[in-house]
């Protein structure tokens, strides 16, 4: 049973392990097939809404959520400059780490090393004055995101020193442009999401120049850069990705 999509084929990672992959699409490889370098809870992307479900938090803490152009709080995104939001989010992160470690011990596998803190799946950044100030100082919406994530990364390292835990974030929609006055911390990994290119080889296709240049710019800001490839089989995992014939060109 696929917990996200319902009753679909799920082989617990057997086919992925047979192909010598280190993950199984949106699932983990289960212990009997070697487990994996995996994500801890709550999920692998778009996790702000999992940290702060609007139906639980919006009425009592509207200040945690984004402000729109009319000055009203909306549940679409979070107010990343709010210090109470940051404190609560980091406390939740530590709790998720403990949950991930406990689940790994129960399964007899290595603890998760990756934890996601990333924007919700929409294009509605917070427009409150303090968020706008940080955006202006750092040079991009992503600068505000890293202003928060670098703080979270520092506290994560202090919480589990030397454990090699990493924070992953989606640089996507309003957060895709690189900042000019801040860098991701060493344990914070940007994950670029290509929303502009066609589905041809990134390097070989002239139409993909904007994203290719964005990858090059981000690569100068961080020692570790992940790419979210949209040509994937979301539901029937384990099948070949449609982009497989272009990968050799993109990885030269």
N, C-alpha and C positions, 0 to 999 in steps of 0.2 A: 504494500500500500504506500503510495506516495503521499506524504502528509500535506503537501501543498496543493496537489492537483487531483487527489482522489485515487481510485484504483487503476494504476498503470503498472507496466512491467518494471520490476525493481530487483536486481540480482545481487544487492548488497556490495557491489563493487567488484564482482568476479571478472566481468569483461574488461573493466578499466585496468585491473591488476594484470590481466593477461596481455594487455597492450602496453604494459609498463608505464602507465600514467600514475601520477601521484594524487589525483582526485577523481571523483566520479560525478562530474557535472556539478549540479547544485547539492549533491549529497556527499557524505563522507564514505570512504572505503571502510568497510567493517573489519573488526579485528581478525577474523579468520582469513582475510585476504591481505593482511599487512597493515591495516589502518592507514593513516595519512597525516600529513602536515596540515592540521585542520583548523577551522574556525570554531571558536567557543560561542556560547550563547550571547545574545539572543538569536542572531542570524548572520548572514554573510553580506548584506547590503540593505540600504535604505532603513537604517535601524532607529533613527530618532523617534519614529512613531511607536517603536517597540519599547523604547526607554520611557517615553511619555505619551501614552495613549490619550488622545484628546478627550475621549469620553470619561476618563478618570481624572485628568488634570486641568482641562481648560477652564472649567467653572471656578475651581478653587485657586488656580495659579495662572491667570491669563497672561501675567507678565513673563512667563516662561516662553510664550509663543510670539510669533512674528507680528510686526506691525505693518499694516498696509499703507498706501499713499494717503488715505483719509484719516490716518491716525488711529485706526481700530485694530485691535488684536484679532488675529485669525489663526485657526488651528493648522494651517498648511505646513509651516516650518517653525523652527525654534528661534528664540532671541538669543543668539550666541554670546552676546556681550553681558547678559544678565549674570551677576556673580552667584546668585542663589541657584539659578539653573545650572551653572557650571559645577558648583559644589555637589548638587544632587546627582547630576549626570555622572560625575567621577565616583561618587559613592555607589551608584548602581553598577558602574563598570567593575569595580572591585568585587561586588557581589556576584556579577556574572563570571568573573575569573574563578571565584570560589566554587560556583556551580559547575563550571567546566572541568575544574580539577577533580571534584567529587565524582562526576560522571565518568571521567577517564579512569580513576582508581577502581571504580566498580567494574569497568570493562577490562581492566588490566592492560591499558594502553597508555602511551605517552600523553601528557596533558596538551590541550590546545595551545597553540602559540600565536594565533591571529584573533584579534577582536575588532569588530567593525563599529565605527561611529561615523555615520554618514547621513547626508541630507535625505529628506523624504522625496518621493518621486513626483516633484512638481517644480515649477519655476517661479517661486514666490519668496524671495529673500526678505529678511527683516529690514524695514526702512526706518527703524527708530533712530533718534539722533546719535546714540552711542555706537550702535552698529555702523552707521554711516561714517562716524569719525574714524573707526578702526579700518574700515574699507579704504577711506581716503589715505590714511597713514601707511597702509601696507600695499596699496596699489591695485587691489582687486578684491572681489568677493571671496576668492579663495584665501586671501590674506586673513580675513576675519575667521574663516574656518580653522586655519592653522594657528592663529592666535589662541584659540580655544584648545585645539588638539595638542599643541605643544605643551600646554599646561597639563592636560590629561596624561600625555605621554610621560612627563616628568614624575607625576604622582604614581603612575603605573610602575615605573622603574623602581621608585622608592618602596612600593608595596611588595614587589617581587624582584628584588635586586638580582641581576645576573641571570634571570630566567629566560631571557631572549624573547619576551613577549613583544608583539608589535600591534600597533593600531593601524587599521586600514580605513581609508575614506574614499568616497566617490567624488571625483572632480568632474562634474556633470552639469549640464545646463548652465545656470548662473554661476557655478563654481568652477568652470572648466579653464578659464584663463589663468595663467600663472601670476603670482604676486611679484612685486618688484622690491619690496622692503622687508621680507620675512622668508625664511626657508622652513620646510618641514624638519622637525627634529629627527634624529637618527632612528628612533623607533616609531616614526609615523610615516606610513607609506601611502602616497597618492595613487589613486587608480583612475586613469583617464578613461572616459567613455566617449567613443567616437560617434557623434550624432550628425556629422556633416558629410562624411565620405561616401562614395559608392562602395559596392562590395567586391571591388577588384583589389589586386595587390597594392598594399599601402605604398611601397617603394616605387613600383613600376608605373602606377597609374598617375598621370598628371593631374587628374581631377581630385586627387587626395592630398595635394600639396599643403593646404591649410592645416590639416591634422598632423601631417608628417612634420611640419615646422613646429607645431605645438609640442609634439613629442620631443623634438630636439631641444626646445627651450626648457621644458620641464626636466629633461635629463641633466641639465646644468645646475638645477636647484637641489637635486636629491641623489643619493647613492643607490636608491632602490625605487623603481617605478613600475607599477603594474598597469596592464591594459585590459579593459573589459571589451571583449570581442563579441559583437552582437550576432554574428553569424554562428549561432549555436543551436543545439536541439534542446530546448528548455524542458519539454515534457518527456520525450522518449530518450532518456540519457543513455550514453554508451554508443550512440550512432556516430558515424563520421561527421565532422562539422563541414558545412558547405565551403568553408575557406581553406580546407586542407591543402588544395593544390597551389595556393598562393603563399603558404607559410615559408617554404624555402627561400623565396625571393625576399620576404620581409625580414628574415632572420640572418641575412648575409652580414 
